Amino acid sequence: MKFRLCLYESCFIWLASMLVRFRASLFVTLLLVMVGAVVWLSSQKPLYDSDSVITIAVSQTPLSAPFIIAKELGYLDSETLRVDILPCYGGVKCAQLMFNGEVQYATASESVVMFSSFERNDFAVLASFVESDNDLKLLTLKENDIEQISQLDGKKVGVIKASSSEYYLDALIKSSVTPDIFIEKHYLPPNEMSIALLDHQVDAISIWEPYGYQLQNEKSHQIHDLSIRGIYHLSFNLMALKSTLESAPQENKQVLVALDRALEWMHEHPIETQKIVARYLDIPIGQLSWTWDDYAFRLVLSNSLLSNLQIQARWALENGLVAGEMPDYRKLIDRTQLWRAIQH
């Protein structure tokens, strides 16, 4: 009996010693693995650090299709730089985000560029990426019995302040047979314009797509279109602070090269492009197709941009919408950035 107890005791002691050795060995192995992992990770540079991420404020409109395609196809990002898109509604809001330092780049119409130029000159346009002569609409309800622009006399019209919406409205009135009519402008954000018209807060609205299409497919009300195609040629542009252009030449080039690649892909795959853009903007493909042919997508800095800025600036001064001297728009158009990018 004593022999068996001794045997059992010996086995227990042996097993206990083996367990201790195993645990010690396992601990040492895990410790070595952890130390090795820490050393390896510390030697690796992360793909994106806080200084290698830039953001572009992009207006949520079909006009921004080149940026949508560039992002969705991965053209904007590189191995050392990630480019994020911050959605915003209207070029005015996008520009404000840039001026506030919340983003490095912004998309906006030349009207936003013009209005901003009377307040500051620390920014520049890098390129235009789309033009349209039919993106803006002047809409009213049929029940308002407004069949022509002259009947807007004394009426309330919703517009987006300091934007292409305001310029387009005035351009339509000036080109009509009654250029001296009086209208009461109601300044509203883009996403409140349709509701204001349908609720009779205003008698008409000057608005861009896709709001025009959405309203004209409104089942509860019939819409009358007072627009005239070709009165106004809108361009959408990429803007940045001059400090960004000076301090980040490689980033500027990467964004413009990505846009160029996206535009080339868009021209080669028009149907696929519309599907991607419609999905991104969460709009029906039929809605996008309805306006698609109105857009001329290309990456340029043409003389027409300079002319439009000067014409709109004179209009704003004459109508008391801005104060000060006429800006020198040649200093707000940076052609060197696009030239460097197209050399890639």
FENGI-V331678 format. One line per field, one symbol per residue. phi: phi as a letter, one per 20 degrees, with the letter a starting at -180 (. if undefined). psi: psi as a letter, one per 30 degrees, with the letter a starting at -180 (. if undefined). Layout:
phi = ???
psi = ???
This chain:
phi = .fffffffffffffffffffffffffffffffffffffffffeeeffcdfedcccdedfebggeggfffgffemffecfdbddeddfbdnfffffffffenececbdaffffgffffedacecbeeadcacbdbeecdcbefffldebfffegneececeflcfgfffgfffffeefcfdfdcdedecfgfdffffffemfcebcdbdfeffffffdfeeceddeefcfnfcdecdcedbffffffecfffgfffffffffffffffecfffffffffffelcfffffffdgffddeaebceffffffffffffffffemeccoeffeffeddeffffffffef
psi = eeeeeeeeeeeeeeeeeeeeeeeeeeeeeeeeeeeeeeeeeffkklekaffgklkkjkkilffgeeeeeeeeggfelaffkkjlkjkljkfeeeeeeeffgflfllkllfeeeeeeffflggllkelkfklkggfkkjklkeffhjflefffkglkkkljkhlfeeeeeeeeefflfifglkljkjklleffeeeeefggflflkjlllgeeeeefgkfflkkkjgljkfekjkkklkllkeeeeefieeeeeeeeeeeeeeeeeeffieeeeeeeeeeefhlkeeeefefeffkjkljlilfeeeeeeeeeeeeeeeggfllalkljfffgjjfeeeeeeff.
